[in-house]
Amino acid sequence: MTILRGAGIMLATMTTMAAGSAMAQDATQAATQRPADGGSTISVAVTAGTLGIGPEAGWRFSDHVGIRGNATFLGFSRDLTVDDNDYNAELKLKSFGAMVDVHPFGGSFRVSGGGRINRNRAGLSGDFTRQGSVEIDDVSYSGAQVGILTGRARVKKVAPALTLGWAGSNRRGFTFGFEVGALFQGAVRIQEFTASGSLRNDPTFQARLRNERQNVQDDVNDYKVYPIIQSSIGWRF
């Protein structure tokens, strides 16, 4: 009876030790599988796309929620034809934005909403000094009478933004992100046209210029949403 009791005590002790060892192993394995950051990470990156190129910083509070901020800059030009007149359009991108990122599944996919301080500017110019005939508001003028036509364009100073994207897992290390969406900046506002030719101060010609400006405005009124296509590369701490 004593032998059986001792064997029972030994068996119970061994079972308890084995269970404790298994629990410790499970805890170690679970800790290994958890994010090394405990669920909160800070990231720095460079972002590039239709908003421009610039620095980006983010703080992901947990697997499901984070915030980001960036500043983007870029300048480029392109040729534009309006009412058979050729212009050169120059665009200078300069904006600053903040976004709230929601990861509904706790992974890489994110839905983001926020806004941007919009300092984008555009300039429009057409050099007609060497052109024989220029049509302004359906009236023909000589190149010397028109000279160089210039105008400027502006957008809303603050615009909301909405994107869908992929941001990689919530782990420390190298990170890559991508997002597509829209910046709801409204229609571009074309400001007053000016001319450098001999008729630059003529009231009738000035009225024609205002009509020409309105023609350009009518062409851009339908474009009230600016596309966002951005990618980023950086490091998560």
GUTORLO-875909 format. One line per field, with one value per residue (C-alpha): residue number from 1; residue in one letter; z, x, y. Coordinates in nm, 3 decimals. Example, Ala and Ser with C-alpha at 12.3 -4.5 7.8 and 13.67 -1.06 7.14 Angstrom:
# GUTORLO-875909
num: (1	2) $
residu: (A	S) $
z: (0.780	0.714) $
x: (1.230	1.367) $
y: (-0.450	-0.106) $
# end
This chain:
# GUTORLO-875909
num: (1	2	3	4	5	6	7	8	9	10	11	12	13	14	15	16	17	18	19	20	21	22	23	24	25	26	27	28	29	30	31	32	33	34	35	36	37	38	39	40	41	42	43	44	45	46	47	48	49	50	51	52	53	54	55	56	57	58	59	60	61	62	63	64	65	66	67	68	69	70	71	72	73	74	75	76	77	78	79	80	81	82	83	84	85	86	87	88	89	90	91	92	93	94	95	96	97	98	99	100	101	102	103	104	105	106	107	108	109	110	111	112	113	114	115	116	117	118	119	120	121	122	123	124	125	126	127	128	129	130	131	132	133	134	135	136	137	138	139	140	141	142	143	144	145	146	147	148	149	150	151	152	153	154	155	156	157	158	159	160	161	162	163	164	165	166	167	168	169	170	171	172	173	174	175	176	177	178	179	180	181	182	183	184	185	186	187	188	189	190	191	192	193	194	195	196	197	198	199	200	201	202	203	204	205	206	207	208	209	210	211	212	213	214	215	216	217	218	219	220	221	222	223	224	225	226	227	228	229	230	231	232	233	234	235	236	237) $
residu: (M	T	I	L	R	G	A	G	I	M	L	A	T	M	T	T	M	A	A	G	S	A	M	A	Q	D	A	T	Q	A	A	T	Q	R	P	A	D	G	G	S	T	I	S	V	A	V	T	A	G	T	L	G	I	G	P	E	A	G	W	R	F	S	D	H	V	G	I	R	G	N	A	T	F	L	G	F	S	R	D	L	T	V	D	D	N	D	Y	N	A	E	L	K	L	K	S	F	G	A	M	V	D	V	H	P	F	G	G	S	F	R	V	S	G	G	G	R	I	N	R	N	R	A	G	L	S	G	D	F	T	R	Q	G	S	V	E	I	D	D	V	S	Y	S	G	A	Q	V	G	I	L	T	G	R	A	R	V	K	K	V	A	P	A	L	T	L	G	W	A	G	S	N	R	R	G	F	T	F	G	F	E	V	G	A	L	F	Q	G	A	V	R	I	Q	E	F	T	A	S	G	S	L	R	N	D	P	T	F	Q	A	R	L	R	N	E	R	Q	N	V	Q	D	D	V	N	D	Y	K	V	Y	P	I	I	Q	S	S	I	G	W	R	F) $
z: (0.000	0.087	-0.243	-0.437	-0.249	-0.320	-0.687	-0.706	-0.549	-0.790	-1.089	-0.983	-0.937	-1.279	-1.439	-1.276	-1.388	-1.744	-1.752	-1.621	-1.884	-2.162	-2.040	-2.034	-2.385	-2.511	-2.353	-2.511	-2.851	-2.821	-2.726	-3.029	-3.253	-3.114	-3.272	-3.129	-3.069	-2.847	-3.101	-3.140	-3.406	-3.548	-3.914	-4.132	-4.511	-4.843	-5.044	-5.416	-5.662	-5.803	-5.491	-5.535	-5.349	-4.985	-4.630	-4.439	-4.073	-3.909	-3.574	-3.570	-3.227	-3.275	-3.544	-3.631	-3.606	-3.698	-3.817	-4.085	-4.194	-4.499	-4.709	-5.087	-5.356	-5.733	-6.040	-6.406	-6.725	-7.025	-7.346	-7.359	-7.650	-7.583	-7.872	-8.116	-7.916	-7.776	-7.415	-7.179	-6.838	-6.539	-6.224	-5.887	-5.634	-5.269	-5.003	-4.645	-4.527	-4.231	-4.252	-4.009	-4.111	-4.020	-4.070	-4.046	-4.050	-3.839	-4.127	-4.421	-4.588	-4.478	-4.535	-4.483	-4.447	-4.377	-4.544	-4.703	-4.681	-5.052	-5.182	-5.539	-5.804	-6.181	-6.442	-6.802	-7.073	-7.449	-7.655	-7.971	-8.059	-8.364	-8.469	-8.768	-8.637	-8.295	-8.222	-7.893	-7.816	-8.187	-8.300	-8.491	-8.377	-8.490	-8.275	-8.208	-8.078	-7.836	-7.738	-7.448	-7.270	-6.907	-6.645	-6.309	-6.150	-5.787	-5.593	-5.252	-4.968	-4.768	-4.930	-4.785	-4.903	-4.904	-5.001	-4.995	-4.952	-4.834	-4.563	-4.478	-4.145	-3.810	-3.748	-3.704	-4.007	-4.374	-4.492	-4.826	-4.876	-5.163	-5.182	-5.436	-5.383	-5.439	-5.323	-5.334	-5.415	-5.629	-5.966	-6.046	-6.045	-6.347	-6.261	-6.487	-6.816	-6.900	-7.235	-7.327	-7.685	-7.824	-7.732	-7.370	-7.241	-7.498	-7.322	-7.604	-7.609	-7.229	-7.257	-7.511	-7.270	-6.997	-7.230	-7.321	-6.953	-6.911	-7.201	-7.020	-6.695	-6.867	-6.990	-6.638	-6.441	-6.481	-6.307	-5.941	-5.804	-5.813	-5.826	-5.550	-5.644	-5.394	-5.292	-4.999	-4.878	-4.529	-4.190	-3.902	-3.548) $
x: (0.000	0.288	0.458	0.140	0.094	0.453	0.418	0.098	0.268	0.561	0.328	0.130	0.452	0.582	0.249	0.249	0.605	0.524	0.217	0.419	0.686	0.425	0.263	0.598	0.674	0.334	0.389	0.733	0.595	0.306	0.549	0.757	0.452	0.343	0.478	0.818	0.683	0.396	0.141	0.262	0.511	0.653	0.755	0.948	0.941	0.972	0.650	0.615	0.328	0.069	0.085	0.459	0.764	0.848	0.890	0.625	0.597	0.342	0.236	0.039	-0.118	-0.225	-0.287	-0.610	-0.552	-0.277	-0.208	0.024	0.150	0.350	0.467	0.494	0.653	0.696	0.704	0.644	0.500	0.298	0.156	-0.215	-0.440	-0.749	-0.964	-0.681	-0.436	-0.126	-0.029	0.235	0.101	0.333	0.221	0.392	0.273	0.310	0.083	0.083	-0.150	-0.262	-0.450	-0.616	-0.552	-0.800	-0.691	-1.026	-0.869	-0.567	-0.330	-0.181	-0.502	-0.609	-0.884	-0.763	-0.935	-0.802	-0.719	-0.446	-0.335	-0.323	-0.064	-0.063	-0.020	-0.045	0.061	-0.055	0.131	0.119	0.382	0.213	0.463	0.591	0.253	0.081	-0.274	-0.418	-0.784	-0.908	-1.276	-1.347	-1.178	-0.850	-0.560	-0.201	0.072	0.208	-0.131	-0.159	0.202	0.243	-0.072	-0.031	-0.270	-0.265	-0.474	-0.547	-0.731	-0.899	-0.653	-0.788	-0.921	-1.045	-0.889	-0.994	-0.776	-0.752	-0.410	-0.168	0.088	0.264	0.241	0.269	0.626	0.956	1.180	1.161	0.817	0.652	0.317	0.081	-0.249	-0.500	-0.782	-0.900	-0.834	-1.160	-1.012	-1.296	-1.258	-0.939	-0.999	-0.848	-0.748	-0.733	-0.544	-0.290	-0.133	0.189	0.097	0.002	-0.366	-0.300	-0.482	-0.762	-1.105	-1.253	-0.950	-0.963	-1.325	-1.214	-0.946	-1.204	-1.411	-1.102	-1.032	-1.388	-1.337	-1.040	-1.239	-1.520	-1.270	-1.142	-1.468	-1.541	-1.216	-1.301	-1.129	-0.753	-0.634	-0.408	-0.167	0.117	0.378	0.619	0.930	1.074	1.149	0.919	1.060) $
y: (0.000	0.232	0.151	0.227	0.554	0.659	0.571	0.776	1.077	1.045	1.012	1.321	1.519	1.418	1.506	1.850	1.916	1.809	2.030	2.326	2.265	2.250	2.571	2.747	2.621	2.741	3.081	3.110	3.012	3.261	3.537	3.454	3.476	3.813	4.133	4.223	4.578	4.468	4.597	4.957	5.069	5.391	5.411	5.653	5.633	5.809	5.831	5.901	5.922	6.161	6.380	6.425	6.298	6.352	6.219	6.026	5.927	5.700	5.561	5.235	5.211	4.852	4.596	4.780	5.156	5.401	5.755	5.896	6.233	6.337	6.629	6.597	6.814	6.793	7.016	6.935	7.085	6.975	7.120	7.201	7.304	7.516	7.647	7.567	7.779	7.607	7.672	7.542	7.442	7.421	7.241	7.274	7.017	7.111	6.966	6.839	6.564	6.356	6.027	5.787	5.426	5.153	4.791	4.609	4.263	4.349	4.286	4.473	4.599	4.946	5.202	5.559	5.893	6.241	6.567	6.773	7.134	7.200	7.445	7.316	7.585	7.588	7.840	7.869	8.059	8.088	8.272	8.401	8.676	8.486	8.353	8.513	8.484	8.404	8.335	8.477	8.421	8.347	8.671	8.670	8.887	8.913	8.766	9.117	9.231	8.938	8.881	8.638	8.519	8.413	8.287	8.113	7.842	7.757	7.489	7.469	7.521	7.226	6.909	6.575	6.251	5.885	5.587	5.209	5.054	4.791	4.865	4.541	4.362	4.536	4.422	4.597	4.614	4.702	4.813	4.882	5.054	5.130	5.317	5.445	5.690	6.044	6.399	6.595	6.935	7.071	7.239	7.426	7.802	7.976	8.332	8.638	8.616	8.886	8.973	9.152	9.258	9.598	9.550	9.458	9.771	9.775	9.732	9.524	9.296	9.266	9.148	8.888	8.770	8.725	8.512	8.308	8.254	8.130	7.887	7.737	7.731	7.542	7.282	7.207	7.235	6.865	6.765	6.807	6.496	6.453	6.089	5.958	5.681	5.661	5.407	5.423	5.249	5.277	5.122	5.034	5.065) $
# end
